[in-house]
Amino acid sequence: MIEIKPTDNIANYKDKLEEHGISNDNAMIIVAEDGKEIGHLISYIENAILHIVEVECGDDIYLYDGVVRAALNSAMTRNIDKAQFHVKDMGILKKLCFVKDGEENIESIMKFLSKCKSCNIDK
């Protein structure tokens, strides 16, 4: 069974955090596991905005969707209602309807998560 949740073991991602210039204090890492890690998301919180900088889930678009939604939900539980994507490939985020063309933000995480965006995936 796949589990997607924030990790307390931020030390395992020290190199990734350094690569992105993120301090441990601001970091929020979501990990997907199925006996072992099968995906992760690296983000940080600054100025009441969740900044997502890396999402790695292989070629599994549904896992990618779940990991990003888990990060958004985790941010919301910390009273963060805005998100900004800084990932290299925005195409998958557009395909999953997280952002529209030319956009990099979710203005209201609460409003976004109250709708079923994954139903709009272009197959």
C-alpha positions as CSV (number, residue, x, y, z in Angstrom):
1,M,0.0,0.0,0.0
2,I,1.4,3.4,-1.0
3,E,1.8,5.9,1.8
4,I,2.3,9.6,1.0
5,K,3.2,11.8,4.0
6,P,5.6,14.5,5.2
7,T,8.9,13.1,6.4
8,D,10.6,13.9,9.7
9,N,13.9,12.6,8.4
10,I,14.9,15.8,6.6
11,A,18.6,14.8,7.1
12,N,18.2,12.2,4.3
13,Y,17.6,15.0,1.9
14,K,20.5,17.3,3.0
15,D,22.1,17.3,-0.5
16,K,18.9,18.1,-2.2
17,L,18.1,20.9,0.2
18,E,21.6,22.4,-0.3
19,E,21.2,22.0,-4.1
20,H,18.0,24.2,-3.9
21,G,19.4,26.5,-1.2
22,I,16.8,25.5,1.3
23,S,17.4,25.6,5.1
24,N,16.3,22.7,7.2
25,D,14.1,25.1,9.2
26,N,12.0,26.0,6.2
27,A,12.0,22.7,4.4
28,M,8.9,20.5,3.9
29,I,9.5,17.2,2.3
30,I,6.7,14.8,1.2
31,V,7.6,11.2,0.6
32,A,5.7,8.4,-1.2
33,E,6.6,4.9,0.0
34,D,5.6,1.4,-1.0
35,G,8.0,-0.5,1.1
36,K,10.7,1.9,-0.2
37,E,10.7,5.4,-1.5
38,I,8.9,5.7,-4.9
39,G,8.6,9.4,-5.0
40,H,9.2,12.7,-3.2
41,L,8.5,16.4,-3.2
42,I,10.9,19.1,-1.9
43,S,9.5,22.4,-0.9
44,Y,9.9,25.2,1.6
45,I,7.6,27.7,3.3
46,E,8.5,31.4,3.1
47,N,6.4,34.5,3.4
48,A,3.2,32.4,4.0
49,I,3.7,30.7,0.6
50,L,4.5,27.0,-0.1
51,H,7.3,27.0,-2.7
52,I,7.5,23.6,-4.5
53,V,11.0,23.2,-6.1
54,E,11.2,19.5,-7.0
55,V,8.8,16.6,-7.6
56,E,10.3,13.2,-8.5
57,C,7.8,10.3,-9.2
58,G,9.3,8.6,-12.2
59,D,6.7,8.3,-15.0
60,D,3.7,7.8,-12.7
61,I,1.5,10.8,-13.3
62,Y,-1.0,9.7,-10.7
63,L,1.6,9.4,-8.0
64,Y,2.9,12.9,-9.0
65,D,-0.6,14.2,-8.6
66,G,-1.0,12.6,-5.2
67,V,2.4,13.8,-3.9
68,V,1.6,17.4,-4.9
69,R,-1.9,17.3,-3.4
70,A,-0.3,15.9,-0.1
71,A,2.1,18.8,0.0
72,L,-0.8,21.3,-0.6
73,N,-2.8,19.7,2.1
74,S,0.1,19.7,4.5
75,A,0.7,23.4,3.9
76,M,-3.0,24.1,4.5
77,T,-2.8,22.5,7.9
78,R,-0.1,25.0,8.7
79,N,-2.4,27.9,7.6
80,I,-0.6,28.4,4.3
81,D,-3.1,29.1,1.5
82,K,-0.8,30.0,-1.4
83,A,1.6,27.9,-3.4
84,Q,4.2,28.6,-6.1
85,F,5.9,26.1,-8.4
86,H,9.6,26.4,-9.2
87,V,9.9,23.0,-10.9
88,K,11.9,22.5,-14.2
89,D,9.0,21.0,-16.1
90,M,5.7,22.8,-15.7
91,G,4.1,20.7,-18.4
92,I,2.9,17.9,-16.0
93,L,1.5,20.6,-13.6
94,K,-0.5,22.0,-16.5
95,K,-1.6,18.6,-17.6
96,L,-2.8,17.8,-14.1
97,C,-4.6,21.3,-14.0
98,F,-2.5,22.6,-11.0
99,V,-1.7,25.7,-13.1
100,K,-2.8,27.2,-16.4
101,D,-0.5,28.3,-19.3
102,G,1.8,31.1,-18.1
103,E,1.0,30.6,-14.5
104,E,3.2,29.3,-11.6
105,N,0.9,29.9,-8.6
106,I,-2.1,28.5,-6.8
107,E,-3.7,31.6,-5.3
108,S,-5.9,29.6,-2.8
109,I,-4.9,26.1,-1.8
110,M,-8.2,25.7,0.0
111,K,-10.3,26.6,-3.0
112,F,-8.1,24.4,-5.3
113,L,-8.4,21.3,-3.1
114,S,-12.1,21.8,-2.8
115,K,-12.5,20.9,-6.5
116,C,-11.6,17.6,-8.3
117,K,-8.9,18.8,-10.7
118,S,-7.5,15.4,-11.5
119,C,-10.7,14.6,-13.4
120,N,-9.5,17.0,-16.1
121,I,-6.4,15.1,-17.1
122,D,-5.7,15.1,-20.8
123,K,-5.0,11.6,-21.8
